[in-house]
Amino acid sequence: MPESYERGALTEATYLILISLCEERHGYGVMQYISTLTHGRVNLGAGTLYGAINLLLEKGWITTIGGNGRKKLYVISPKGRDALETEIARLTELLSIGKKLFTHDSPLEKRGN
C-alpha cells in the first residue's frame, strides 16, 4: 500500500476500509460492507483486505478492540480519522475542480472536448 496521506492520496481500498471502520467490524464484515457500499463494484479479496489491515495497524490508523477467537474487531483510530478527513477534503477539491471544468462556460466545453 504505497500511500501516505502526508503526500495526499490513499488507494481506493484503503479509503473504503477506513470508511468501513468508522464502526467496529471484523474483516469479513469489512468486505461485506464495502461490497454493499459500492453496489458490488469493489469486492476485496481476503489477501488484499488483511494485507491492508496489517499496514493500517502498523501506521496506527486502525486498532483492534477485541473479538472472539479468530475474529478480531477493528475500528478507526484518531490518527486514521485524521487521514480519512484529509483524503475527503482532497477528493472534494478534485471533484470541485472537475465540475468547474465541465460547466457550460468552461474552456473545455467551448472547444468541444
Secondary structure, DSSP 8 states (H G I E B T S, - for coil): ---BTTTTB--HHHHHHHHHTTS-EEHHHHHHHHHHHTTTS----HHHHHHHHHHHHHHTSEEEEEEETTEEEEEE-HHHHHHHHHHHHHHHHHHHHHHHHTSTTSHHHHHT-
